Amino acid sequence: MPKKSDGGRLDLLENFKPTIEADLAIHVKKIEEVKLWLTEAQKMHPSFQILLITGPSGSGKSICLKTLAHAMKYDISEWTTPVDVDLYFDDEYDFEENRKDKKGRRPQKALFDNYLYKTSRYCSLFSTTSETGKLLLVKDFPNSMLRSPEEFHDSLERFRDSSTDPIVFIATDTASKSLDVAYNLFPATIMDSFQIHHIKFNTVSATLLKKAIKRIGSIIKADKEMS
């Protein structure tokens, strides 16, 4: 990682991260689709409460949503899967004799349900006051639910019946159907049953990529420490 003149570290990802809509290297049509959904979600219309965004890796799915949501004063709460629980406690091999008893460990589904329930009802002491409301974001799906899609569908039904906040699921396209989150967790029957809105991103075009590189170059040129 590059260093600043004072010896500190430069976080290039943070420096180059888009902060406004004009910075996004994404097709304007997709930006407008996401903006429209976020606007409709403010009205709490039942058919606009759940959004699925899919597309190839690096197509700007997450940064587009976060940039637009922040601009619209949404308070984003993102789920992070506690992978250590499954990897350490739920494997079939016991490599250590003094391994802790896992009876007291809560399964991933319970933790995920708890996130959906509490996030949509309680405010965080560490979040800033939001004019628009909360927006739940899930792009790191619990491993247990990938193995058992019915668990995810049960959690989704519980959320729909009890929450008043919109939620966005982001899934990256994969070549293998067995690893494809959208294919396994969001089949056509679930999309129809839960009235899930779907926005599909495409690969970033060469023109938009040049735009992003040009913007990065201007940032480096304007910052003496980076240049």
Disulfide bonds with the S-S distance in Angstrom:
none
